[in-house]
């Protein structure tokens, strides 16, 4: 893929600034940098930009839509990318999603788990998944309500083809990121509460985006999903 030097330089500068902010936030939370992963949220971003960020060291990328992801994953199939689905998954897209993605971050209802289990029942495969939590209890957002989470986790732990690796959330948007700190703190508390229900691989807390990732890291995020702050504006 032909990328202009200016283009490469812009994304490199973006990444360097992000790394510095991540490092400082991790230090404030008294953790190690190795405990944190950066995922490039690549919705409506070109394969060329993904390629550049891959060349700069990013290995995790997240897509919101199965159809859009299919084209990009095909264009970049030679790269060792770990693809995450970070948008809502419809049950009629499960078959395709299982072929495309390494991790499904948005498990939010039992019927979705049932469909995944059905698709994988004749295979040895286990798909890594995160449970999406509607931490702000917003009517417009998907996710399991905080009060229902423990029961949901108990049910999900019975599915043999789903390997639950953590929780994921998108809190209510606030202009001032400090205002979402209580939501991130509650996510960390919920994470600790349900952790005993799962195996040793249950260790991921996916929270924090371009706008509020530093607060998320201070409150215990292990995976942050960064879009425009890395890529620049969407196409």
Secondary structure as GFF3:
##gff-version 3
##sequence-region A 1 235
A	DSSP	alpha_helix	5	28	.	.	.	ID=ss1
A	DSSP	three_ten_helix	33	35	.	.	.	ID=ss2
A	DSSP	beta_strand	37	41	.	.	.	ID=ss3
A	DSSP	alpha_helix	47	55	.	.	.	ID=ss4
A	DSSP	beta_strand	60	63	.	.	.	ID=ss5
A	DSSP	alpha_helix	66	75	.	.	.	ID=ss6
A	DSSP	beta_strand	82	85	.	.	.	ID=ss7
A	DSSP	three_ten_helix	91	93	.	.	.	ID=ss8
A	DSSP	alpha_helix	94	100	.	.	.	ID=ss9
A	DSSP	beta_strand	103	107	.	.	.	ID=ss10
A	DSSP	alpha_helix	110	120	.	.	.	ID=ss11
A	DSSP	beta_strand	127	134	.	.	.	ID=ss12
A	DSSP	beta_strand	144	145	.	.	.	ID=ss13
A	DSSP	three_ten_helix	146	148	.	.	.	ID=ss14
A	DSSP	alpha_helix	149	156	.	.	.	ID=ss15
A	DSSP	beta_strand	162	169	.	.	.	ID=ss16
A	DSSP	three_ten_helix	177	180	.	.	.	ID=ss17
A	DSSP	alpha_helix	181	194	.	.	.	ID=ss18
A	DSSP	three_ten_helix	195	197	.	.	.	ID=ss19
A	DSSP	beta_strand	204	206	.	.	.	ID=ss20
A	DSSP	alpha_helix	213	218	.	.	.	ID=ss21
A	DSSP	beta_strand	223	226	.	.	.	ID=ss22
A	DSSP	alpha_helix	228	231	.	.	.	ID=ss23
###
